[in-house]
Amino acid sequence: MNIKAQNFRQTKIVATLGPATESPDCLAKLITAGVDIIRLNMAHATREWVAEIVQRIRDVSTTYERQIAVMMDVKGPEIRTGPVDHPIPLKLGDLIDFSTESSGQRDDAVIGVSVNYAQLPQDVEVGQTVLVDSGLIRLKVLSKTENCIRCEVMTPGELGSRRHINLPGVQVNLPALTEKDCADLRAGVAAGIDFVALSFVRQSDDVLALRRFLDDLGSTAKIVSKIEEQAGVRNMHDIIQTSDAIMVARGDLGIEIEYHQLPLLQTELVRACQAEGKPVIIATHLLESMISSPMPTRAEISDVSNAVREQADAVMLSGETTTGAYPLESVEVLKNIIRTIEPSVERKLNSQIQLKEPKAKMLRAAAALAQDLGKSGIIVFTRSGFLAYALGALRPRGVPIYAFTDVEAVFRQLLLPWGVEPFLMEFSDDPEQTILDSLDYLKRKNWCQTGTWLVVITNALANEKIIDTMQLRIVE
């Protein structure tokens, strides 16, 4: 194998774009540094920005001859407090009313703040916990009326405007997509996004609603469901089955559940995704300290290492690359950790995945053969991406999966699954010529050198019938 393949990184990197990285110069550095997917966080973005930035990403990618994928992360339905004139200090034992009406009779002895969710009093029960501002302020519901809940401050803090509210364990009656989400998605589809990350997924119907919306727009973007609240955890298996990929969104998730349960839940989600053959992204706070520090903490290094050992498909940067002072250093840290830890993981195929189709079962044999050969790789040809996604899910350690496609959208979507290196290439009508073209491509691009044995999954013509084959080829 060539040195390029020997340095191959199987865990992918997602970076969120923001003021610190959206300039053409910094974007070029992110792309050449090895970021695989750029995330657009629509909680802080406009539709006009989307059209401009996606085109900039494509232009820079073309200039530097390294294409990357674009993921739009829609804001999703949120419960937030209303505006306040100035931050309100909340002391232990204070009473605060959350009202669904912007005006009305108020008790002067009680702090009053509006909320944007009309069904809040119907959804919560007396005695339940309400968390505000990423869980920094903890409240207990004392009483409620038709349009107001009264809470007691259990953990003091300062309440600012439009703070996020979490209701642990409560099944809220919010739509899967807000009006803003729909408008953002129309702009994203028009710009050519490759993935959509759906926030606060509670049930599989939320995913299906997004799927119908994308279908109506004629989009083939893949859906990444974010698990970040208790309903999503309860319904994780149904959600995984209807989604193209999962994001373990540890920010809100770490607020919604007991914090000490988060590592166990992360492991459970990763394993559930691997059993279904679906990619999984570990997100939030991976290198949070690097927003202001050039070096990560030892705990962060261990956290990222754990995600690599669990064989997550991708790790994601958020604030580190949006507003952080060291975005490129954060990417380098991820790369260094990944390349150090990956070789230490046991060389064992994923035994949890259920391969139902005969051709999919053939992939397991191909993965095992490539591992046994050593310094080998797998070539697969795909127009839907299915075969490459399935091969990535099998987790053949140390084996690059060279996925060739002639569909541009599929090419970029193949940048997410573990271990897959996609290439955009025209296919010949002759399967044999397509194989020869792929071997020449890998040699020409310094992925393989003469004498390398590769396992090839392809079709072949036999007695005027197309059959699926697994072949062993040598680079000449």
N, C-alpha and C positions, 0 to 999 in steps of 0.2 A: 504493500500500500504506500501511497505517496505521503509525505509529511503533512499535507493538507488534511488528508483523511485521518491520520494519526492524532491530530489535534482537534478532531471533530467533537463538538459539544452536543450532547443529546438532549439536555434540558434547555428549553427555550426561554428567552427573556422578553418580557413585555415592559415597555416604558411609557408612562403617561406624559403627554406633551403639555407644556405650559409656558409662561413668560420666560422661564430660564432656558428653554430649549427650542422654542418655535422659530427662531431666526434660521435662515438658510444655512449659515455657517455651522451653528450648533447642531442643527438637524443632520447635516452631512456627517458630523463627527459621531453622532449617535448611530447612524446607519452603518458607517464604516467600522465602528467599534463592535458591531455584531448584534444590535437589537433586532429582534425578529418581527415584533408587532408593536405598532404605535397605538396607544389608547387615547381617545378623545373623551374627556370627562365633560358631559353636557350639563352637569350641575353648575358649571362655571363658564359656559360657552354659548355663543350665538350661532344661528344658522348661517349667517354671512361668513363667520370665521371658518365654519366647516368647509364650505366650498373653496375658500382660499387656501386653507391649510392642507386639504387632501391633494389639491393640485400641486402645492409646493412639495409635498412628500413624494409624489410621483415624479416630478421634475428632478428633484435631487437624487432620487433612486436611480433614475435613468442616467444622469450625469456620472454617477459613481458606480454604475453597473452592478447594483445590488438592490433587488426589489424587496420590499417589506410589506406586510399586511397592515390594514387599518381597522381598528375596532372602535365603534361608537358605543360609549357607555351612557345609556339614557338615564336621566335623573330618577324617573320612577315616582310612584306615589309616596308622599311624605306627610307626616303630621308635624306641623310647626307652630310655635307660638307667634303671636302677632308682633307688630312693632311697639317699641317702648321709647319714650322720650330720652331716657338715660338708663344705664344699667341699674337694676334693682338688687340691692343686697338682701339675701334671704338668710335669716338666722335660724338656728335649730328651734323647732316648735312654732315657727311662723305659720300662718294660714294663708293660702293663696287660692283664688278662684280662677279656673280656666273656663271661659265662656265661649260658646259657639256663636254668640251675637256680638257684633262690634260695639253695640251700645245697649243700654238698658239699666235697670236699677242695680246699684252696687252698694255693698256694705262698706262704709268708709273705714271700718276697723280691719278690713281684710284686703290684701293686695289683689288686684284684679288684672288679668291678662287675657286677651282673646286667643283663640286657636282656629286653625283653618279646616278642622274636621267636624262637620255637623253632627255626626253620629257618635262622637266621643262619649257623651253621657250614657248612651245605650250600650256601648261596647264594654265599658269598664264596670267593675263591681266594687262595692265598698270593701275596703281592706286590701285592694290590689296596689301594686307598686307602679308608679309612674317615674320614668327616668328622663331627665332633660339635659340637653347639651352634652351628648356623648356619654351619658351616665354620670357626669360630674355632680349633678344635683339629683338627689333621690327623694321622692315624695310618696306619701301614703294617702289613698283616697279615704276621706272621712264620711262624705255624704255626696248626694247628687240630686239634681233636678232635671227637668226636661232639656234644659240648654246650658247646664253648668255643672262642673264637679268641684268640690272643695277638697283641698289637699293640705296635709301637714308636712312641713319640711323636716325630713329625717337626716339628710346630709346637706349642710349649708353651702351656699355658693352665691355667685353673682349672675343674675339672669339678664341677658342682653336681648336684642331684637331677633325675631325669627329663628329661635333655637329649635333644634330637632328634638322631637319627643319619641321615646321608645315605650312600648307597652308590652313588656315581656309576657308571653303566653296568651296574649289576646289576639283573636282572629278578627282583624279589622276588615271592614267592608269598603275597600278602596279598589278602583279600577286597576287593571294590569298596566295600562298605558294612559297617561294624562294627555291633555291637549298639547302641552309643550312637547311631550315625547313624540307624538304623532307628527307634529310640525318638524321637529328635529330629524326624525327618521326620513321624512320626505326629502329633506335637504341632503342627508347622508347618502341615501340611495342614489339620488341624482349625481352626487359627487363620486360614487363608486366605492363605498365602504365594503369591507370583506366580512366583518363580524359585527354582531350587535350584542352587547352585554345588557341583560335585562335585570334591573334592580328589584330587590325585595320580592323575589319570586316566592309565592306561598303555595301554589299548587300547579299541576300540569296544565290546567286550563289557561293559566296565565301565559305559558309558553305557546300554547296552541293559538291564543288570541294574537300574539305577536307574529306567529307563523302565517296566519291568514292575512294580516296587515301587510307583511312583506310580499306574500304571494300576489296580493292585489296590486302592489307596486312593481311587480315583475322582478323582484330582487331574489338572488340566490344566496344572500348573506347568511352565514351560519349563526345560530343562536347560542350564546353563552349565558346560562342561567346563574345568577348570583344567589348563593345561599347565605342569608344574613339575618334571618329571624326564625323564631321557633316553629312557625307553621311550615316554613321551607324545610326545616330539619325533619319534622314529622313526616313530610311527604317526599323526602329526598329521592326515594327509589323511583316513584312515578315521574318526578321532575327530571331525573337523569335519563330515563328512557325516552322522554319526549324532546330532550334538548340535544344539541350537537356537542356541547361541552359545558363544564361547570366551573364556576369561580368560587373558591372558598373565601368569602369577603369577611375577613376576621375583625374588621372595625366594628360594625353594628352587631355582628354575630357575637363578639366578645362582650357586648353589653347585654344582649338578649338572654344569654345563658350564663350559668355560673362560670366565672373566669377559669377556674381550675379544671373545668370540663373541656375547654377549648382544644387542647392538644389531642385528646381522645377523639373528639368529634372530627377534627381535621383528618386524623388517620382513618376514621370510619368513612368519611366522604371520599378520600383518595381510593380506598379499597373498593368502595361501591362503584366508582367510576371505572376502575380497572376491570371489574367484573363485567361491566356493560361495554367495555371497549371505547369509552368516551374520554376525551382529554380533560384534564383538571388543572386549574391555575390556582396557585397559592398567592394570596394578595394581602396587602395592608401591613405596614409597620415592619417590613423585612429589614430595612436599613434606615429606620426613622431618624436615628441620631445623625445620619449623614446629611440631613437637611442643613445642618449647621456645622458639622464636623467632617474633616477630610478622611477620618478613619471610623469604621464601625465599632460597636461594642463587642465584647467577647460573646455576650448572649445573642446578639444578632447573627454573628458568624455561626453559632450553634443552631440557631433557628433555620437559617438558610440551608445549612448542611443537613438538617433533619428532613426538610422538604425534598432535597436531592436523594437522600437515602430512601424516603418513602416512594420515590420515583414519580413525583408529580411531573406533569408534562411541561409546565412553565412556572416561573416565578415572576412577580410583577412589582414594579416600582411605581409609587404614586407621588407623594410630596417630594420625594428625593429628586425627581426629574421635572417637576412642574415649577416649583418655587425655590428648590434647594440651591445651596451655594456650590455643591459638588456633584452635579448630575453625571458627568462623564466618569468621575472617580467611582460613583455608585455602580455604574455598569461594569467597570473593570473589577470591582470587588466581587460582584456576582459571578463574573466569568472565572475569576481565580478560584473561588470557592467551588463552583461547579466542576471545573476541570481537575481539582484536587480530590474531591469526594467521589465523583462518578467511577473512577477505576477501582475504588474500594468496595463498591456494592457487589453483592454476590451475583455471579453470572448464572442466573436462573430465570427461565422464561416465566411469564405471567401464567400461572396455572388456574387463576380464578375466572378468566374470560371464557364465556360460552360461545364457541364457534359453531354456528348452525349449518352454514352452507358448505358443501364439499370443497369449493374453491377456497373458502376461508380456512378450512382445516388444512389444506395444502400449505397455507402460509406458515403454520406451526412447524411443519417439516422443513420448510425453507429457512426459517429462523434458526432452528436447531442445527441444520447443516452448515449455515454460514458461521455460527459460533464455533462449531467443531473445526472448521477449516482454519480459523484464526487469520487475522489480517485480511479479512474478506469483506464483502458487502452484499447487499441484495438490490437487484434492479427490478422495479415494478413499473408497469405502464397502466395509466388510469385516466379516465375522463370524468369520473364522478368523485374520485378521491377515496372511495371506500377501501380499496385494497391497501393503500398506504396508511390510512387511519388504523386499519386492523393490524397491520404489521407493527406500527408504532405501539399499539396497545399490548402486543406480545412481549415488548421490552427485551429484544435481543441485545444484551450488553456488549458494547464495543463493536457493534456492527452497524455501519451507516446504511440507512435505507434510502437508496437513490430513486426518487419517484419522478418519472417522466410523464408529462401531460402536454396536450396541445390546446388546453383550455385555460385562458389567462386567469379567470376568476378562481378556478380550482388550484392553479399553481400557487396563488397567494394564500389560499386557505390551507394549503399543505405546510405552511410555515408554523402552524401551532402544534401538531402532534409530535410527541417525543421521538427523537432519533431520525426524523424524516428530513432529508435534504431534497427540496423540489427543484426540477429543471423544466423550463418551457422549451419544447422542441416539436417541430412538425413530425407527424407520423407518416410513414410510407404505407401504401396499400399492401406492400409485401412485409409480413411480420419479421422475416429474417433480416430485411434491410433496416427495419426499425431497430432491431437488436444491435446490428453493426454500427448504426448511427449513434446509439447510446454509448456503446463501448468507446467509440472514437471521441465522443463528447467528453466523457470522463477523463480520458487520457489527455486530450487537448487542454482541458481546464485544470490539469494537475491534481485530480482527485485520485486517480489510479495510475500505476506505472506498469510497464510491460511485465507480464508474468503473473499478474494478480488474478486469482480465481474469484469469480462472482457467481452468485446464485441468481438466476433470471426467471421471473414469473411472467409468462406471456401466453398468447394464443399461437397456435400453429395449424396449418392446413394439412389434413390427412384424409385422403380419399374423398376430397371435395367437402370435407366437414371441418368446422372450426373446433378445435379441442383446446382445453386448458393444459398448460405444460409447466413443469419446473425443470430448468436446464442448468447445467454447469458450464460456464464459459470462461475463457482465459483472455485477458487483455493482451493483444499482440502489437 
